[in-house]
Structure formats: C-alpha cells, structure tokens
Amino acid sequence: MSAQDLPSTFPSAGDPSLLEAFLRTLANQASVGIFLADSQGHTLYLNERLRRIAGLSGTSAAGECWLNALLPEDYDLIVTDWTTAIEQDRSFSREFRFQRPDGSVRWVMAEAFPLRIGDGPSSGYAGMVRDITPRQLALDALHACEERYRSLASLSPHPIFVYADETLLFMNDAGARLFNLPTGHPLEGRALSECFSQEFLHDLPLSVPAASVERQCPRPDGTAIDVELVASAVMFDGHPAIQVLATDLSEQKRLAAQLRQAEKMAAVATLAGGMAHEFNNCLTAIMGFSDLALPLLVPDSRAHGHVQQVILASRRARDLVTQMLMFSRQTTGAKQPVSLDILLKETLRLLKGRLPNTISLREWITGATHPVLADPTQIHQICVKLLAHAEGAMNATGGVLEVRLDNVDLSHVIDGQELPLRPGQYVRLTVSDTSNDVGAADQLRKLGPLFAHLPGGTQAGAELGAAQQMVSEQGGTLRATSSVGQGTTIEVYLPAIIPPNTAVAAEPQRDRASSPITEQREFLAERDKER
C-alpha cells in the first residue's frame, strides 16, 4: 500500500512518513490483534495486542513461528485451511485456540483478506484476530448447563415437554412412556398439532409461582388420561421456550375412588351393625314365643311342624345376623372343630336344585378328611361363595363344576408356588370350573381382599375377595389358578386337627334338619343378598 492508494481528501496524502505513522499508531492502539503476511502466508508483522493474545515475543512471530502457538488439537485443521486460502487466493475466517507458554488457552476469531494492487493477484494478506475467550467460556457453561438439564429431565419420573413456536423441542423418556411410545423421542421437532390435541397445551398459565392446571392427555391409540400440567418459561438451546411438567393423575384418582369406596363400605358396615342389633331384638321375640308355643302343640301335627320350621328359620337368621355383626367388626365368630365333608355335602345338596342343565356337578368327598378349627357359619359362607362364583362363570356357556375335598401334607411350596403357610397337615377344598373366565387370579391380586367389584357391575370379584378374607380369618389361605381352555381352579387350605379324639362339630343339626323348601329359599336369599 502506498500514499497513492489513499483518498485525495486524506490529510498530507503525499507525505509517506505521515501515512506510516498513522498506520502504525492505528495498529498498535487497536483493541484487536492485527497481522500482515506476504503472498506465501509468512508473517511480516504482528501488533502488540496479537502478541499478548497468542503469548508470542517479537522474534517468535516472524515467518511461520506463530503456528507453534496453536493448540495441538487445532494445528492440522488451521494450517490446512490457511494454506488452502492462500493457494486459492481467497479470504480466511476461522475460530481456533492459542496455547500460551504458561499453558493457558485463548479462543480467537481470525479473519484475513487478500491485499491487491489493481486487478492482479494478491500481494499479501491483512488480518485481524479477536479474543473471544469470555464468549466461548459462557457458551461452554451454557452448553454444560443445558446438558445437565437434559440429563436431569431424562431421569425425571415426571413427563417433561419443551416447545416453542408451536414445535415440540424436547420430550423425556417419562413422556414417551406416558404416550405409550418407545424411548428415543420420536415426536421431537414435530408440530404440536401432530403430537397433542388442540386443547392440551392451549393457553397454559405462565405465572410466577407457576400455577397448575388439569387436562386430559391424548394418546396415539385414542385413549386419554388425566394429567396435571405446570408450565414455565425457559431458555432452550439459547432460545426462549416453554417447559411443561406433567404429573399422571391416574393412580391418584384411582386411590381417591378406592378411598371413597372404602368410606362408603365403612358406612354400610356401621349401618349393618345397627340393623343386626334391631334384627336380634325381633328374632329374640320370635324364637322365644315359638319355643313357648311348641310344647302346647300336638306332636307330629302340621302346626307342630310349622312352628319347628319357624324356630329353624329363626336360628338361621340368627347366624346371618352374626355374619352382619362380623361384617361391621362388632363381634367375631366362635371357632370350633368342624367336619368339612358333612358341611360341604349339605351345601352341594342345596346347590343341585339351583344348577341349570348345562352345568354338571362332580364331587369327590370321601368323608375321611380331618376336622378343622373354624367358625361353622363362615365356613358355610366360604363354600357358598366359591360355588356361586363357579356357577356364575359357567352360566352362559355351561360346563363342568368339580368339587374335591382331601387331606394334604403341605410342604412350603406346592406346584412351584409358595404359599404363606407353615408346613403341616391341611384340609384342601378344591372348586374347579371349565369356564372361559381366566381372571380369578388377577381378581384376587388386583381387587383386594374385600369389597372388590369387577367392571360392569359383576360381583365375581366381591365373592372371591370376601371368601379370601374369611379363609384368612380361619388361619388358611386361598389360591386361584386360571388358564385358557382349562378354566379356573380355586383351592382353600385350612389347618387340620390331627388328634383322633377331638370332638367334631359339623353344621348344627338344626340346619341339616330343615326342609328342602326352606333350605332352597335360604340359599336363594343368600345369593340375592350377595349379588
């Protein structure tokens, strides 16, 4: 460059010394690094600012020695780009790092432009270098912060969404699970309208502190679940966005419904206790006057038999009142030795009159089973509920109802399934059906031990749950197994009484002496009550 290259309006343009002083002062006082190189790229001049940035002395800057200040990881790339720019006679622009003699590293932005006289090739290069270390450190910190955010968001058990300009930018694994999608964020980068319904993220409050709203979360399969959304403004990848934290309310609502059902059943139990006491007062009068009237009647007369039936029915009603009091937890049944074979045969005799022609009954009751220590009324209820469950499962399709009673020497594991019982002698009651209903095991596992109801209003879960609770109160356990094409098998294990001299009490003789008509009416009443 010469004085002739300056505009004619430049002061003292014809004085080369003034021009040189101007350029040298400008280069030395500049806040950026300035360098001059020949047409081969060899350094001719570095200003003081560039020497400080790169940590170079006055002598080490000559020629190509400044390349030694490059960070080794950047050396090959920068030398290649610089050489290519010179060979192609074009400008050079790159971000790279200098490593100073003290080991510190500085990020720089370097730009170089060809110096041409007229239309000929370049005579050299003039360039400037800006120290961008503070900016780069801030970017690194921002990237590290965003990486920590992504890591925490990915590990969060709550679904997290980030969106901006009607586009989904981020969704963690919990969000993918909420939508029943494989992890890997297949929805990122797509329009919100393709991912959610129009109302899902519409008009979310962004107040501080963040307010929550309840919305229905749509799924690709068409189902929807209730979620709680909390939205807040965030910076994502350096741009403003909206972050949404979602909480699945399905379990919370299920537990709330379960609590309401439990409170309702507690109220029913309290009411049942009060009704039971009122019934007891009525039954006391009925039984008392019947006992007084019976000796006044001629034996074997019709009136004598009718009063006997009144007494028998009253005693059965008294047992049902006892069940109501047990239901309300105001009393507990007295345990005594019970012969299950006698009690079960009586229950089956009542059931035979109720079974439709499409259901055949098979029974294996030898009469040689051990007695058990239990409440006879509850044992009777257990048998009724299990048989009613099997009958209800086969009402529509028909099938075979099998009942088996036998003694077992129970080890800790039976058929590969561990039972919560101590090893010993047990009496096993097995009720099997050939229905297509294979959900009995799931009913016991999911619906709970008591007051459980299946969807659609059926009472199968309630019967099994109540039976399981009663079996547990008698010190036994209940196991249900189901398989497609094989039906359901329910096994009840009750501790056996081994001493042979133990007195055995079957169902009270008054119940077995009842007439078939009365027994069937009682059975129907119990079935109606259970349903």
NUPA-322114 format. One line per field, with one value per residue (C-alpha): x, y, z. Coordinates in steps of 0.1 Angstrom, whole numbers, padded with zeros to 4 digits. Layout:
N
X X,...;
Y Y,...;
Z Z,...;
This chain:
531
X 0000,0013,0002,-0013,-0039,-0053,-0082,-0072,-0090,-0066,-0045,-0009,-0016,0017,0038,0047,0061,0028,0009,0033,0029,-0009,-0010,0015,-0004,-0037,-0023,-0006,-0036,-0062,-0083,-0080,-0049,-0037,-0012,0004,0015,0032,0017,0030,0014,0046,0041,0056,0040,0021,0008,0012,-0023,-0020,0013,-0004,-0033,-0011,0017,0044,0075,0087,0112,0090,0063,0084,0078,0056,0067,0033,0018,0036,0012,-0018,-0033,-0021,-0057,-0063,-0030,-0036,-0070,-0059,-0027,-0047,-0074,-0048,-0027,-0058,-0069,-0035,-0035,-0070,-0062,-0093,-0102,-0097,-0120,-0118,-0123,-0095,-0074,-0039,-0020,0003,0037,0021,-0004,-0034,-0057,-0074,-0102,-0098,-0117,-0093,-0101,-0076,-0082,-0060,-0041,-0043,-0028,-0051,-0066,-0036,-0030,-0028,0005,-0002,-0028,-0040,-0060,-0073,-0078,-0104,-0101,-0135,-0125,-0151,-0178,-0167,-0165,-0200,-0212,-0194,-0211,-0244,-0239,-0229,-0259,-0282,-0266,-0272,-0308,-0313,-0297,-0319,-0350,-0343,-0341,-0371,-0400,-0424,-0431,-0414,-0421,-0404,-0419,-0416,-0433,-0458,-0430,-0421,-0384,-0379,-0397,-0381,-0384,-0412,-0432,-0426,-0439,-0469,-0478,-0470,-0442,-0407,-0380,-0359,-0382,-0399,-0420,-0392,-0392,-0428,-0456,-0476,-0508,-0493,-0485,-0513,-0549,-0557,-0567,-0539,-0513,-0535,-0535,-0513,-0507,-0471,-0475,-0448,-0451,-0463,-0499,-0511,-0540,-0556,-0560,-0567,-0536,-0544,-0525,-0519,-0541,-0571,-0571,-0567,-0555,-0558,-0526,-0517,-0496,-0472,-0457,-0428,-0407,-0371,-0342,-0336,-0307,-0302,-0338,-0369,-0392,-0420,-0413,-0443,-0440,-0468,-0480,-0500,-0532,-0544,-0531,-0541,-0577,-0578,-0567,-0593,-0620,-0608,-0609,-0644,-0655,-0638,-0656,-0689,-0684,-0675,-0708,-0725,-0708,-0719,-0755,-0753,-0742,-0772,-0796,-0782,-0790,-0825,-0830,-0817,-0845,-0871,-0856,-0855,-0892,-0899,-0877,-0889,-0926,-0921,-0903,-0932,-0958,-0941,-0949,-0985,-0990,-0997,-0965,-0964,-0992,-0989,-0989,-0961,-0941,-0947,-0935,-0904,-0897,-0902,-0876,-0852,-0855,-0850,-0818,-0806,-0815,-0796,-0765,-0769,-0772,-0739,-0724,-0736,-0720,-0688,-0691,-0693,-0665,-0686,-0682,-0661,-0674,-0665,-0642,-0649,-0640,-0659,-0663,-0659,-0672,-0706,-0709,-0699,-0723,-0751,-0741,-0739,-0773,-0787,-0768,-0780,-0815,-0802,-0778,-0790,-0790,-0760,-0738,-0729,-0716,-0689,-0679,-0651,-0658,-0647,-0658,-0623,-0609,-0596,-0617,-0607,-0609,-0631,-0663,-0690,-0710,-0680,-0670,-0705,-0703,-0669,-0684,-0714,-0693,-0669,-0697,-0716,-0685,-0680,-0717,-0718,-0687,-0704,-0740,-0737,-0716,-0722,-0695,-0684,-0682,-0659,-0656,-0629,-0621,-0590,-0562,-0528,-0493,-0485,-0449,-0438,-0441,-0469,-0467,-0439,-0460,-0450,-0479,-0479,-0485,-0464,-0457,-0481,-0514,-0542,-0576,-0579,-0611,-0608,-0635,-0629,-0649,-0644,-0655,-0637,-0632,-0595,-0593,-0598,-0562,-0560,-0591,-0576,-0543,-0557,-0591,-0581,-0593,-0627,-0655,-0640,-0661,-0653,-0661,-0696,-0712,-0705,-0699,-0673,-0645,-0666,-0674,-0637,-0625,-0649,-0641,-0603,-0609,-0629,-0603,-0576,-0596,-0597,-0560,-0559,-0551,-0568,-0551,-0567,-0552,-0566,-0556,-0572,-0592,-0588,-0610,-0604,-0594,-0597,-0580,-0587,-0562,-0573,-0552,-0563,-0570,-0550,-0558,-0583,-0602,-0611,-0648,-0660,-0688,-0704,-0730,-0756,-0782,-0810,-0797,-0795,-0829,-0845,-0869,-0857,-0882,-0868,-0832,-0837,-0854,-0825,-0800,-0818,-0820,-0782,-0775,-0797,-0780,-0746,-0755;
Y 0000,0035,0071,0069,0043,0068,0091,0125,0140,0123,0150,0152,0122,0129,0125,0088,0093,0106,0077,0052,0069,0068,0031,0021,0040,0026,-0010,-0006,0010,-0013,-0034,-0064,-0083,-0072,-0090,-0087,-0117,-0120,-0138,-0171,-0166,-0158,-0134,-0099,-0080,-0086,-0058,-0058,-0069,-0101,-0109,-0107,-0128,-0156,-0152,-0145,-0125,-0101,-0126,-0157,-0140,-0139,-0163,-0193,-0195,-0182,-0215,-0231,-0211,-0231,-0257,-0291,-0303,-0274,-0273,-0296,-0281,-0245,-0250,-0268,-0241,-0213,-0229,-0236,-0200,-0188,-0212,-0202,-0165,-0160,-0147,-0168,-0170,-0194,-0199,-0217,-0218,-0204,-0221,-0197,-0206,-0206,-0233,-0211,-0213,-0185,-0188,-0164,-0154,-0148,-0132,-0124,-0107,-0105,-0073,-0065,-0037,-0032,-0063,-0085,-0113,-0106,-0093,-0104,-0107,-0083,-0097,-0092,-0115,-0110,-0127,-0145,-0164,-0149,-0155,-0191,-0198,-0185,-0208,-0238,-0230,-0227,-0260,-0277,-0263,-0275,-0309,-0312,-0301,-0327,-0354,-0344,-0341,-0375,-0392,-0374,-0397,-0370,-0363,-0331,-0314,-0283,-0265,-0231,-0216,-0245,-0270,-0298,-0294,-0320,-0349,-0371,-0409,-0405,-0385,-0413,-0438,-0416,-0417,-0455,-0447,-0462,-0441,-0421,-0391,-0398,-0367,-0341,-0315,-0321,-0296,-0295,-0302,-0336,-0346,-0332,-0323,-0286,-0281,-0300,-0272,-0243,-0212,-0226,-0201,-0189,-0170,-0169,-0190,-0214,-0224,-0259,-0269,-0303,-0315,-0347,-0361,-0378,-0408,-0421,-0451,-0429,-0432,-0403,-0400,-0371,-0352,-0321,-0295,-0268,-0245,-0221,-0200,-0213,-0209,-0240,-0242,-0205,-0196,-0188,-0218,-0231,-0261,-0282,-0306,-0332,-0354,-0385,-0384,-0418,-0436,-0406,-0407,-0445,-0443,-0415,-0436,-0466,-0443,-0432,-0468,-0478,-0449,-0460,-0496,-0484,-0465,-0497,-0517,-0493,-0494,-0532,-0533,-0512,-0533,-0565,-0554,-0545,-0579,-0596,-0579,-0592,-0627,-0629,-0624,-0648,-0676,-0671,-0672,-0701,-0721,-0714,-0724,-0756,-0777,-0767,-0783,-0819,-0837,-0847,-0823,-0799,-0769,-0785,-0789,-0754,-0740,-0761,-0746,-0711,-0720,-0734,-0703,-0680,-0698,-0695,-0658,-0655,-0669,-0643,-0616,-0629,-0625,-0589,-0582,-0597,-0576,-0545,-0558,-0557,-0593,-0624,-0659,-0686,-0713,-0750,-0783,-0785,-0815,-0801,-0832,-0830,-0793,-0794,-0822,-0802,-0771,-0792,-0807,-0772,-0762,-0792,-0777,-0745,-0757,-0754,-0784,-0770,-0774,-0809,-0814,-0838,-0843,-0862,-0862,-0893,-0884,-0893,-0857,-0843,-0817,-0781,-0755,-0727,-0708,-0731,-0701,-0686,-0720,-0723,-0688,-0697,-0728,-0709,-0680,-0703,-0724,-0693,-0679,-0711,-0713,-0677,-0682,-0710,-0697,-0685,-0713,-0743,-0767,-0790,-0780,-0802,-0802,-0821,-0824,-0842,-0842,-0828,-0829,-0793,-0786,-0749,-0750,-0766,-0768,-0742,-0716,-0705,-0704,-0683,-0713,-0733,-0769,-0794,-0812,-0793,-0799,-0788,-0778,-0775,-0760,-0761,-0750,-0752,-0716,-0692,-0667,-0669,-0637,-0652,-0650,-0614,-0605,-0616,-0599,-0565,-0560,-0565,-0589,-0573,-0553,-0557,-0553,-0560,-0535,-0538,-0544,-0581,-0594,-0621,-0601,-0594,-0631,-0641,-0612,-0619,-0656,-0649,-0626,-0653,-0680,-0658,-0652,-0690,-0693,-0706,-0694,-0693,-0699,-0693,-0705,-0699,-0709,-0706,-0737,-0752,-0728,-0718,-0738,-0723,-0741,-0734,-0747,-0749,-0762,-0797,-0810,-0842,-0857,-0885,-0880,-0844,-0838,-0827,-0803,-0801,-0776,-0775,-0803,-0778,-0766,-0801,-0809,-0781,-0790,-0788,-0759,-0738,-0746,-0736,-0704,-0697,-0704,-0681,-0653,-0656,-0655,-0624,-0608,-0615,-0602;
Z 0000,-0009,-0004,-0039,-0027,-0001,-0010,-0022,0008,0032,0050,0038,0015,-0003,0029,0033,0068,0080,0065,0081,0115,0111,0102,0129,0156,0144,0146,0180,0196,0182,0206,0183,0170,0136,0114,0079,0058,0024,-0005,0008,0042,0061,0089,0083,0112,0144,0165,0203,0210,0189,0206,0240,0229,0215,0241,0214,0217,0190,0175,0176,0155,0123,0094,0104,0140,0152,0141,0170,0193,0180,0204,0191,0186,0162,0145,0115,0107,0109,0089,0062,0060,0059,0032,0011,0014,0002,-0027,-0038,-0033,-0011,0024,0055,0085,0114,0152,0169,0201,0210,0238,0257,0271,0306,0295,0293,0263,0245,0219,0190,0158,0130,0096,0068,0034,0003,-0005,-0042,-0063,-0092,-0107,-0102,-0078,-0041,-0028,0008,0035,0062,0090,0125,0155,0182,0216,0221,0252,0275,0250,0244,0281,0285,0257,0272,0306,0288,0270,0302,0319,0291,0292,0329,0323,0296,0319,0349,0326,0311,0345,0359,0367,0356,0319,0307,0274,0259,0230,0211,0181,0180,0177,0202,0210,0238,0255,0281,0285,0310,0284,0259,0284,0291,0254,0251,0227,0226,0241,0217,0215,0181,0184,0188,0160,0150,0151,0183,0163,0152,0188,0210,0208,0203,0239,0256,0257,0248,0270,0298,0326,0329,0362,0390,0410,0384,0385,0377,0355,0350,0314,0296,0279,0245,0233,0198,0205,0211,0249,0273,0309,0334,0340,0359,0339,0353,0326,0329,0305,0300,0277,0255,0231,0236,0226,0247,0251,0273,0296,0308,0337,0337,0366,0358,0380,0371,0402,0424,0411,0414,0450,0456,0442,0463,0494,0486,0481,0515,0532,0516,0528,0563,0564,0551,0578,0605,0592,0591,0627,0638,0617,0631,0667,0656,0639,0671,0691,0666,0665,0703,0704,0675,0689,0725,0717,0693,0720,0743,0718,0706,0738,0736,0702,0694,0684,0647,0639,0610,0634,0654,0622,0611,0645,0642,0608,0624,0650,0624,0602,0632,0641,0605,0606,0639,0621,0594,0620,0634,0599,0598,0631,0619,0588,0609,0631,0662,0670,0660,0654,0678,0664,0670,0653,0620,0597,0563,0544,0562,0558,0521,0512,0527,0507,0475,0481,0482,0451,0430,0429,0415,0388,0352,0330,0311,0342,0355,0391,0400,0436,0453,0491,0509,0544,0557,0559,0591,0611,0611,0638,0624,0626,0610,0597,0580,0565,0551,0536,0520,0504,0491,0477,0459,0444,0434,0417,0397,0388,0377,0355,0336,0334,0298,0283,0306,0317,0345,0382,0402,0440,0458,0495,0507,0532,0522,0538,0529,0521,0518,0480,0460,0422,0422,0440,0475,0500,0532,0554,0578,0568,0583,0578,0560,0546,0510,0493,0455,0433,0396,0366,0328,0320,0297,0326,0334,0355,0390,0400,0387,0406,0439,0432,0419,0435,0471,0498,0505,0489,0454,0423,0387,0359,0345,0379,0383,0418,0410,0425,0456,0461,0457,0478,0507,0505,0507,0537,0555,0548,0562,0593,0598,0596,0560,0525,0492,0458,0424,0391,0356,0321,0287,0278,0312,0333,0369,0399,0434,0463,0500,0526,0562,0591,0601,0637,0639,0674,0667,0699,0691,0692,0657,0653,0619,0609,0637,0634,0633,0599,0584,0597,0577,0549,0512,0506,0534,0525,0489,0500,0523,0495,0472,0498,0504,0466,0462,0492,0477,0443;
